[in-house]
Amino acid sequence: MNEVSPMLAGLLSAVANMAAVPQHPQPRKGDRRDGSVYSPTPEIITAVQVALITGRPLLLAGPPGCGKSSLAGFVARTLDFAYLEFVVTDESSPQDLLWSVDVIARLRDAQLASGGAQVPPLNDYVEPGPLWWALDPASAARRGAGEQATVSRPCRMPVHLKGYEPQGAGAVLLIDEIDKAESSFCNGLLVPLGSRQFHVTDIDEPVDNGDDRAPESPLVIITTNGERDLPDAFVRRCVVLEVEGPDAERLEEIAVLHFPAVAGDTDLLERVRLLAQRFETGAKDHVSTAEFLDLVSVLLTLGGVDADSEQWRLIERLVVEKPSVRRNLFASW
């Protein structure tokens, strides 16, 4: 049996004891990505543990709105890790996760210094990407300059969770919706994610998680909606979990978690239960978890709306049936 470091043992224990946060002081508006409210399944808990043990990225596959992205912030809070995120688009490059150089600012300063003033070193124009921050925040803050070097423009880690100030030594990095990019994006990350290191060629500086960093950090969580197949070589380097849509019991549990008032109102709880049974995974009128929570939010706010009324049927069309409405509109055009 492999010997487990005290730090890893503590992280695995924290993950094993992950539990749903009972409530959030602010009302839910839109998709919550701050990690304050989440209900992890046993499968998710095990997947996070395996990713920590192996040092592999955790690839979450599932339909939009099932809670894949929200997990990253929740895990960061659970482990007391810094939280970083990168949302992939069809224009994203793997370089965006590593570093960039502000060549325009450097050219401007060089022109201003044409009279004999000294041009700042290239490090001053290096912008660390989220993977650099996740691997070695101290180096990123110095823009890759040596520990004894003076950097006139030190930078700070981006803040994605408002009001959250982690004390732990690690980081969770979310790479969201990776299927939005071409396969070249994934192929360009094979080495940085597989070896947990890369080389900043512009300043000839290596980046890794170093001796002073938690060897279990960073925990990289990647999401895909399955809109595009991912390269086999990339998938092989990941721990993969398919996130299934919730059944009625879990939908009810999630609703109570986000809206504690539901649990204290028998009539309201029964309506939520009936909605959950109608919209659970596999049902004819299946919806995403996010859409179901939107319905519950409307139900709470307009509590007097009868479930059989025309107004409530309109509400369900607005919140639930919009994909089919869009398809019909496109067909008519």
LUMNUFI-731265 format. One record per residue (C-alpha): x, y, z; residue number from 1; residue in three letters. Coordinates in nm, 4 decimals, always signed. Example, Ala and Ser with C-alpha at 12.3 -4.5 7.8 and 13.67 -1.06 7.14 Angstrom:
[[+1.2300, -0.4500, +0.7800], 1, 'Ala']
[[+1.3670, -0.1060, +0.7140], 2, 'Ser']
! end
This chain:
[[+0.0000, +0.0000, +0.0000], 1, 'Met']
[[+0.1364, +0.3432, -0.0968], 2, 'Asn']
[[+0.2315, +0.5718, +0.1883], 3, 'Glu']
[[+0.0051, +0.8762, +0.1974], 4, 'Val']
[[+0.1471, +1.2153, +0.2914], 5, 'Ser']
[[-0.0192, +1.3902, +0.5862], 6, 'Pro']
[[-0.1343, +1.6701, +0.3564], 7, 'Met']
[[-0.2943, +1.4329, +0.1062], 8, 'Leu']
[[-0.4539, +1.2351, +0.3888], 9, 'Ala']
[[-0.6055, +1.5567, +0.5222], 10, 'Gly']
[[-0.7367, +1.6574, +0.1795], 11, 'Leu']
[[-0.8884, +1.3146, +0.1174], 12, 'Leu']
[[-1.0564, +1.3284, +0.4560], 13, 'Ser']
[[-1.1967, +1.6747, +0.3829], 14, 'Ala']
[[-1.3362, +1.5526, +0.0517], 15, 'Val']
[[-1.4826, +1.2382, +0.2096], 16, 'Ala']
[[-1.6688, +1.4596, +0.4554], 17, 'Asn']
[[-1.7955, +1.7038, +0.1943], 18, 'Met']
[[-2.1557, +1.7751, +0.2727], 19, 'Ala']
[[-2.4201, +2.0008, +0.1341], 20, 'Ala']
[[-2.4109, +2.3496, +0.2839], 21, 'Val']
[[-2.7466, +2.3934, +0.4633], 22, 'Pro']
[[-2.8251, +2.7375, +0.3261], 23, 'Gln']
[[-2.6910, +3.0546, +0.1691], 24, 'His']
[[-2.7715, +3.3991, +0.3101], 25, 'Pro']
[[-2.8350, +3.5535, -0.0333], 26, 'Gln']
[[-3.1279, +3.4684, -0.2624], 27, 'Pro']
[[-3.0407, +3.2611, -0.5647], 28, 'Arg']
[[-3.0144, +3.4640, -0.8855], 29, 'Lys']
[[-2.9029, +3.2894, -1.2044], 30, 'Gly']
[[-2.6384, +3.0177, -1.1907], 31, 'Asp']
[[-2.4499, +3.0117, -0.8621], 32, 'Arg']
[[-2.0788, +2.9617, -0.9258], 33, 'Arg']
[[-1.9373, +3.0759, -0.5920], 34, 'Asp']
[[-1.9170, +2.7255, -0.4450], 35, 'Gly']
[[-2.1260, +2.8150, -0.1413], 36, 'Ser']
[[-2.4145, +2.5799, -0.2219], 37, 'Val']
[[-2.3636, +2.2304, -0.3610], 38, 'Tyr']
[[-2.4854, +1.8792, -0.2929], 39, 'Ser']
[[-2.2101, +1.6304, -0.3832], 40, 'Pro']
[[-2.3007, +1.2714, -0.4707], 41, 'Thr']
[[-2.0897, +0.9747, -0.3519], 42, 'Pro']
[[-1.9658, +0.9368, -0.7108], 43, 'Glu']
[[-1.8449, +1.2966, -0.7193], 44, 'Ile']
[[-1.6704, +1.2609, -0.3827], 45, 'Ile']
[[-1.4864, +0.9492, -0.5015], 46, 'Thr']
[[-1.3915, +1.1129, -0.8332], 47, 'Ala']
[[-1.2391, +1.4144, -0.6553], 48, 'Val']
[[-1.0415, +1.1844, -0.4265], 49, 'Gln']
[[-0.9079, +0.9844, -0.7216], 50, 'Val']
[[-0.8054, +1.3047, -0.9009], 51, 'Ala']
[[-0.6176, +1.4235, -0.5909], 52, 'Leu']
[[-0.4407, +1.0888, -0.5464], 53, 'Ile']
[[-0.3355, +1.0535, -0.9108], 54, 'Thr']
[[-0.2659, +1.4198, -0.9838], 55, 'Gly']
[[-0.4828, +1.3915, -1.2948], 56, 'Arg']
[[-0.7406, +1.6476, -1.4129], 57, 'Pro']
[[-1.1006, +1.5565, -1.3326], 58, 'Leu']
[[-1.3070, +1.5682, -1.6518], 59, 'Leu']
[[-1.6802, +1.6072, -1.5846], 60, 'Leu']
[[-1.9085, +1.5194, -1.8745], 61, 'Ala']
[[-2.2802, +1.5875, -1.8760], 62, 'Gly']
[[-2.5602, +1.8046, -2.0104], 63, 'Pro']
[[-2.5631, +2.1823, -1.9535], 64, 'Pro']
[[-2.7072, +2.2943, -1.6213], 65, 'Gly']
[[-2.6371, +1.9746, -1.4251], 66, 'Cys']
[[-2.3925, +2.1405, -1.1840], 67, 'Gly']
[[-2.0543, +2.0510, -1.3345], 68, 'Lys']
[[-1.9023, +2.3986, -1.3144], 69, 'Ser']
[[-2.0351, +2.4681, -0.9650], 70, 'Ser']
[[-1.8380, +2.1762, -0.8218], 71, 'Leu']
[[-1.5016, +2.3491, -0.8644], 72, 'Ala']
[[-1.5795, +2.6409, -0.6347], 73, 'Gly']
[[-1.7349, +2.4080, -0.3783], 74, 'Phe']
[[-1.4253, +2.1852, -0.3725], 75, 'Val']
[[-1.1991, +2.4916, -0.3452], 76, 'Ala']
[[-1.3922, +2.6072, -0.0385], 77, 'Arg']
[[-1.3905, +2.2584, +0.1104], 78, 'Thr']
[[-1.0122, +2.2246, +0.0743], 79, 'Leu']
[[-0.9455, +2.5931, +0.1570], 80, 'Asp']
[[-0.7725, +2.6262, -0.1803], 81, 'Phe']
[[-0.7480, +2.9252, -0.4114], 82, 'Ala']
[[-0.9999, +2.9191, -0.6960], 83, 'Tyr']
[[-0.9172, +2.9985, -1.0583], 84, 'Leu']
[[-1.1218, +2.9538, -1.3723], 85, 'Glu']
[[-1.0931, +2.9732, -1.7481], 86, 'Phe']
[[-1.4013, +2.9612, -1.9705], 87, 'Val']
[[-1.3175, +2.8123, -2.3099], 88, 'Val']
[[-1.4522, +2.9659, -2.6325], 89, 'Thr']
[[-1.4073, +2.8681, -2.9955], 90, 'Asp']
[[-1.1289, +3.1277, -3.0144], 91, 'Glu']
[[-0.9360, +3.0041, -2.7091], 92, 'Ser']
[[-0.5732, +2.8982, -2.7370], 93, 'Ser']
[[-0.3872, +2.6718, -2.4916], 94, 'Pro']
[[-0.1405, +2.9578, -2.4573], 95, 'Gln']
[[-0.4163, +3.1572, -2.2833], 96, 'Asp']
[[-0.3880, +2.9228, -1.9851], 97, 'Leu']
[[-0.0116, +2.9607, -1.9603], 98, 'Leu']
[[+0.1087, +3.3164, -2.0232], 99, 'Trp']
[[+0.1014, +3.6105, -2.2610], 100, 'Ser']
[[+0.3260, +3.9086, -2.3256], 101, 'Val']
[[+0.1933, +4.2647, -2.3508], 102, 'Asp']
[[+0.3956, +4.3522, -2.6591], 103, 'Val']
[[+0.2041, +4.6761, -2.7176], 104, 'Ile']
[[+0.2945, +4.8138, -2.3743], 105, 'Ala']
[[+0.6561, +4.7087, -2.4234], 106, 'Arg']
[[+0.6751, +4.8778, -2.7637], 107, 'Leu']
[[+0.5225, +5.1943, -2.6159], 108, 'Arg']
[[+0.7735, +5.2015, -2.3298], 109, 'Asp']
[[+1.0588, +5.1355, -2.5714], 110, 'Ala']
[[+0.9553, +5.4343, -2.7798], 111, 'Gln']
[[+0.9291, +5.6526, -2.4703], 112, 'Leu']
[[+1.2745, +5.5377, -2.3642], 113, 'Ala']
[[+1.4315, +5.6241, -2.7002], 114, 'Ser']
[[+1.5903, +5.9302, -2.5393], 115, 'Gly']
[[+1.8178, +5.7143, -2.3273], 116, 'Gly']
[[+1.5946, +5.5966, -2.0421], 117, 'Ala']
[[+1.6171, +5.2301, -1.9533], 118, 'Gln']
[[+1.3468, +4.9970, -2.0849], 119, 'Val']
[[+1.1976, +4.7718, -1.8114], 120, 'Pro']
[[+1.2912, +4.4024, -1.8368], 121, 'Pro']
[[+1.0694, +4.1703, -2.0387], 122, 'Leu']
[[+0.9350, +4.0123, -1.7177], 123, 'Asn']
[[+0.7445, +4.3340, -1.6496], 124, 'Asp']
[[+0.5286, +4.2648, -1.9544], 125, 'Tyr']
[[+0.4595, +3.8961, -1.8915], 126, 'Val']
[[+0.0989, +3.8198, -1.7919], 127, 'Glu']
[[+0.0671, +3.4843, -1.6098], 128, 'Pro']
[[-0.2261, +3.2650, -1.7133], 129, 'Gly']
[[-0.4517, +3.0714, -1.4759], 130, 'Pro']
[[-0.2492, +2.7481, -1.4941], 131, 'Leu']
[[+0.0658, +2.9388, -1.3988], 132, 'Trp']
[[-0.1158, +3.0912, -1.1015], 133, 'Trp']
[[-0.2434, +2.7460, -1.0025], 134, 'Ala']
[[+0.1002, +2.5822, -1.0221], 135, 'Leu']
[[+0.3159, +2.8533, -0.8662], 136, 'Asp']
[[+0.1471, +3.1762, -0.7511], 137, 'Pro']
[[+0.4693, +3.3171, -0.6036], 138, 'Ala']
[[+0.6445, +3.2955, -0.9395], 139, 'Ser']
[[+0.3365, +3.4326, -1.1166], 140, 'Ala']
[[+0.3253, +3.7336, -0.8824], 141, 'Ala']
[[+0.6879, +3.8097, -0.9820], 142, 'Arg']
[[+0.5989, +3.7587, -1.3507], 143, 'Arg']
[[+0.8641, +3.4871, -1.3643], 144, 'Gly']
[[+1.1473, +3.7041, -1.2355], 145, 'Ala']
[[+1.3967, +3.5506, -0.9929], 146, 'Gly']
[[+1.3273, +3.5604, -0.6218], 147, 'Glu']
[[+1.5915, +3.8314, -0.5729], 148, 'Gln']
[[+1.4813, +4.0378, -0.8725], 149, 'Ala']
[[+1.2928, +4.3637, -0.8415], 150, 'Thr']
[[+0.9705, +4.3719, -1.0425], 151, 'Val']
[[+0.8302, +4.7178, -1.1009], 152, 'Ser']
[[+0.4874, +4.5743, -1.1931], 153, 'Arg']
[[+0.4060, +4.2837, -0.9599], 154, 'Pro']
[[+0.0655, +4.1296, -1.0267], 155, 'Cys']
[[-0.2004, +3.9642, -0.8147], 156, 'Arg']
[[-0.3929, +3.6423, -0.8572], 157, 'Met']
[[-0.7352, +3.6972, -1.0195], 158, 'Pro']
[[-1.0267, +3.6797, -0.7761], 159, 'Val']
[[-1.3247, +3.4748, -0.8964], 160, 'His']
[[-1.5043, +3.4075, -0.5666], 161, 'Leu']
[[-1.6025, +3.7376, -0.4071], 162, 'Lys']
[[-1.5275, +3.7576, -0.0367], 163, 'Gly']
[[-1.3421, +3.4242, -0.0305], 164, 'Tyr']
[[-0.9897, +3.4373, +0.1130], 165, 'Glu']
[[-0.8348, +3.0878, +0.1233], 166, 'Pro']
[[-0.5588, +3.0056, +0.3678], 167, 'Gln']
[[-0.4470, +2.6744, +0.2163], 168, 'Gly']
[[-0.1418, +2.6278, -0.0044], 169, 'Ala']
[[-0.3200, +2.4744, -0.3025], 170, 'Gly']
[[-0.5463, +2.5758, -0.5876], 171, 'Ala']
[[-0.8452, +2.4465, -0.7825], 172, 'Val']
[[-0.8503, +2.5407, -1.1507], 173, 'Leu']
[[-1.1733, +2.5125, -1.3497], 174, 'Leu']
[[-1.1403, +2.4803, -1.7291], 175, 'Ile']
[[-1.5017, +2.5219, -1.8305], 176, 'Asp']
[[-1.6714, +2.3903, -2.1464], 177, 'Glu']
[[-1.3577, +2.2579, -2.3130], 178, 'Ile']
[[-1.5686, +2.1086, -2.5929], 179, 'Asp']
[[-1.6226, +2.4605, -2.7268], 180, 'Lys']
[[-1.2677, +2.4627, -2.8682], 181, 'Ala']
[[-1.1077, +2.2660, -3.1500], 182, 'Glu']
[[-0.9115, +1.9500, -3.0689], 183, 'Ser']
[[-0.5882, +2.1489, -3.1074], 184, 'Ser']
[[-0.6747, +2.3275, -2.7820], 185, 'Phe']
[[-0.6778, +1.9976, -2.5902], 186, 'Cys']
[[-0.3636, +1.8723, -2.7678], 187, 'Asn']
[[-0.1793, +2.1887, -2.6684], 188, 'Gly']
[[-0.2486, +2.1131, -2.3011], 189, 'Leu']
[[-0.1327, +1.7503, -2.3015], 190, 'Leu']
[[+0.2115, +1.8264, -2.1595], 191, 'Val']
[[+0.1241, +2.1134, -1.9184], 192, 'Pro']
[[-0.1646, +1.9191, -1.7619], 193, 'Leu']
[[+0.0008, +1.5781, -1.7857], 194, 'Gly']
[[+0.3337, +1.6794, -1.6327], 195, 'Ser']
[[+0.2037, +1.9743, -1.4278], 196, 'Arg']
[[+0.4770, +2.1992, -1.5630], 197, 'Gln']
[[+0.5667, +2.4128, -1.8633], 198, 'Phe']
[[+0.8412, +2.6478, -1.9830], 199, 'His']
[[+0.7896, +3.0213, -2.0343], 200, 'Val']
[[+1.0016, +3.0485, -2.3463], 201, 'Thr']
[[+0.9857, +3.4287, -2.3688], 202, 'Asp']
[[+1.1844, +3.4635, -2.0458], 203, 'Ile']
[[+1.3376, +3.1134, -2.0313], 204, 'Asp']
[[+1.1645, +3.0345, -1.7014], 205, 'Glu']
[[+1.0316, +2.6932, -1.5914], 206, 'Pro']
[[+0.6995, +2.6769, -1.4065], 207, 'Val']
[[+0.5907, +2.3850, -1.1876], 208, 'Asp']
[[+0.4319, +2.3327, -0.8486], 209, 'Asn']
[[+0.7721, +2.3399, -0.6780], 210, 'Gly']
[[+0.8934, +2.2152, -0.3424], 211, 'Asp']
[[+0.7026, +2.4787, -0.1448], 212, 'Asp']
[[+0.3655, +2.3916, -0.2984], 213, 'Arg']
[[+0.1241, +2.1181, -0.2047], 214, 'Ala']
[[+0.2140, +1.8230, -0.4322], 215, 'Pro']
[[-0.1599, +1.7564, -0.4637], 216, 'Glu']
[[-0.2111, +2.1045, -0.6113], 217, 'Ser']
[[-0.3499, +2.2143, -0.8415], 218, 'Pro']
[[-0.6672, +2.0133, -0.8706], 219, 'Leu']
[[-0.7813, +2.0783, -1.2275], 220, 'Val']
[[-1.1525, +2.0301, -1.2992], 221, 'Ile']
[[-1.2575, +2.0311, -1.6648], 222, 'Ile']
[[-1.6140, +2.0292, -1.7935], 223, 'Thr']
[[-1.7619, +1.9230, -2.1259], 224, 'Thr']
[[-2.1193, +1.9285, -2.2525], 225, 'Asn']
[[-2.0341, +1.6679, -2.5136], 226, 'Gly']
[[-2.0863, +1.9012, -2.8086], 227, 'Glu']
[[-1.7549, +1.7888, -2.9592], 228, 'Arg']
[[-1.5503, +1.4712, -2.9126], 229, 'Asp']
[[-1.2273, +1.5200, -2.7192], 230, 'Leu']
[[-0.8966, +1.3677, -2.8378], 231, 'Pro']
[[-0.8257, +1.0217, -2.6955], 232, 'Asp']
[[-0.4797, +1.1303, -2.5802], 233, 'Ala']
[[-0.6380, +1.4081, -2.3757], 234, 'Phe']
[[-0.9098, +1.1885, -2.2233], 235, 'Val']
[[-0.6460, +0.9297, -2.1296], 236, 'Arg']
[[-0.4746, +1.1861, -1.9087], 237, 'Arg']
[[-0.7936, +1.2592, -1.7137], 238, 'Cys']
[[-1.0081, +1.1010, -1.4467], 239, 'Val']
[[-1.3490, +1.0980, -1.6163], 240, 'Val']
[[-1.6902, +1.1130, -1.4488], 241, 'Leu']
[[-2.0197, +1.1321, -1.6320], 242, 'Glu']
[[-2.2509, +1.3547, -1.4299], 243, 'Val']
[[-2.6026, +1.2223, -1.4675], 244, 'Glu']
[[-2.9136, +1.4315, -1.4257], 245, 'Gly']
[[-3.0802, +1.4044, -1.0842], 246, 'Pro']
[[-3.3797, +1.1896, -0.9994], 247, 'Asp']
[[-3.6854, +1.3307, -0.8219], 248, 'Ala']
[[-3.5498, +1.2748, -0.4710], 249, 'Glu']
[[-3.2247, +1.4535, -0.5500], 250, 'Arg']
[[-3.4043, +1.7423, -0.7230], 251, 'Leu']
[[-3.6085, +1.7914, -0.4072], 252, 'Glu']
[[-3.2933, +1.7791, -0.1937], 253, 'Glu']
[[-3.1216, +2.0380, -0.4154], 254, 'Ile']
[[-3.4266, +2.2661, -0.4045], 255, 'Ala']
[[-3.4352, +2.2608, -0.0245], 256, 'Val']
[[-3.0614, +2.3271, -0.0162], 257, 'Leu']
[[-3.0960, +2.6397, -0.2301], 258, 'His']
[[-3.4279, +2.7515, -0.0810], 259, 'Phe']
[[-3.4437, +2.6529, +0.2890], 260, 'Pro']
[[-3.7938, +2.8048, +0.3187], 261, 'Ala']
[[-3.9280, +2.5108, +0.1188], 262, 'Val']
[[-3.8574, +2.2671, +0.4018], 263, 'Ala']
[[-4.0685, +2.4673, +0.6468], 264, 'Gly']
[[-4.3800, +2.4888, +0.4306], 265, 'Asp']
[[-4.5693, +2.1610, +0.3879], 266, 'Thr']
[[-4.7783, +2.2777, +0.0913], 267, 'Asp']
[[-4.4777, +2.4305, -0.0838], 268, 'Leu']
[[-4.2695, +2.1196, -0.0248], 269, 'Leu']
[[-4.5417, +1.9041, -0.1779], 270, 'Glu']
[[-4.5536, +2.1235, -0.4887], 271, 'Arg']
[[-4.1766, +2.1028, -0.5218], 272, 'Val']
[[-4.1981, +1.7250, -0.4822], 273, 'Arg']
[[-4.4569, +1.6985, -0.7576], 274, 'Leu']
[[-4.2472, +1.9206, -0.9847], 275, 'Leu']
[[-3.9423, +1.7061, -0.9159], 276, 'Ala']
[[-4.1318, +1.3915, -1.0111], 277, 'Gln']
[[-4.2411, +1.5507, -1.3388], 278, 'Arg']
[[-3.9013, +1.6846, -1.4365], 279, 'Phe']
[[-3.6568, +1.4214, -1.3113], 280, 'Glu']
[[-3.4040, +1.2610, -1.5452], 281, 'Thr']
[[-3.5721, +1.0226, -1.7852], 282, 'Gly']
[[-3.9099, +1.1901, -1.7585], 283, 'Ala']
[[-4.0814, +1.3166, -2.0706], 284, 'Lys']
[[-4.0447, +1.6786, -1.9539], 285, 'Asp']
[[-3.6876, +1.6448, -1.8225], 286, 'His']
[[-3.5121, +1.9752, -1.7399], 287, 'Val']
[[-3.1659, +2.0692, -1.6215], 288, 'Ser']
[[-3.1044, +2.1219, -1.2516], 289, 'Thr']
[[-3.0572, +2.4944, -1.3144], 290, 'Ala']
[[-3.3925, +2.5226, -1.4925], 291, 'Glu']
[[-3.5652, +2.3299, -1.2148], 292, 'Phe']
[[-3.4223, +2.5717, -0.9569], 293, 'Leu']
[[-3.5497, +2.8617, -1.1676], 294, 'Asp']
[[-3.8984, +2.7095, -1.1516], 295, 'Leu']
[[-3.8753, +2.6715, -0.7747], 296, 'Val']
[[-3.7576, +3.0334, -0.7446], 297, 'Ser']
[[-4.0632, +3.1535, -0.9375], 298, 'Val']
[[-4.2873, +2.9253, -0.7323], 299, 'Leu']
[[-4.1531, +3.0778, -0.4101], 300, 'Leu']
[[-4.1925, +3.4339, -0.5307], 301, 'Thr']
[[-4.5379, +3.3884, -0.6855], 302, 'Leu']
[[-4.6568, +3.1434, -0.4215], 303, 'Gly']
[[-5.0258, +3.1932, -0.4949], 304, 'Gly']
[[-5.0084, +3.0679, -0.8545], 305, 'Val']
[[-5.2224, +2.7561, -0.8994], 306, 'Asp']
[[-5.0349, +2.4609, -1.0454], 307, 'Ala']
[[-5.3171, +2.3990, -1.2951], 308, 'Asp']
[[-5.3555, +2.7614, -1.3990], 309, 'Ser']
[[-5.2776, +2.9040, -1.7397], 310, 'Glu']
[[-5.0245, +3.1361, -1.5769], 311, 'Gln']
[[-4.8248, +2.8439, -1.4358], 312, 'Trp']
[[-4.8365, +2.6625, -1.7703], 313, 'Arg']
[[-4.6947, +2.9799, -1.9267], 314, 'Leu']
[[-4.4214, +2.9913, -1.6611], 315, 'Ile']
[[-4.3220, +2.6330, -1.7432], 316, 'Glu']
[[-4.3097, +2.7160, -2.1133], 317, 'Arg']
[[-4.0874, +3.0157, -2.0426], 318, 'Leu']
[[-3.8483, +2.8272, -1.8154], 319, 'Val']
[[-3.8575, +2.4694, -1.9435], 320, 'Val']
[[-3.9750, +2.4505, -2.3037], 321, 'Glu']
[[-3.7559, +2.7230, -2.4518], 322, 'Lys']
[[-3.5235, +2.4849, -2.6426], 323, 'Pro']
[[-3.8134, +2.3374, -2.8438], 324, 'Ser']
[[-3.9549, +2.6876, -2.8952], 325, 'Val']
[[-3.6205, +2.7982, -3.0389], 326, 'Arg']
[[-3.6085, +2.4986, -3.2724], 327, 'Arg']
[[-3.9616, +2.5716, -3.3971], 328, 'Asn']
[[-3.8744, +2.9368, -3.4571], 329, 'Leu']
[[-3.5619, +2.8446, -3.6514], 330, 'Phe']
[[-3.7611, +2.5990, -3.8615], 331, 'Ala']
[[-4.0223, +2.8649, -3.9447], 332, 'Ser']
[[-3.7513, +3.1108, -4.0503], 333, 'Trp']
! end
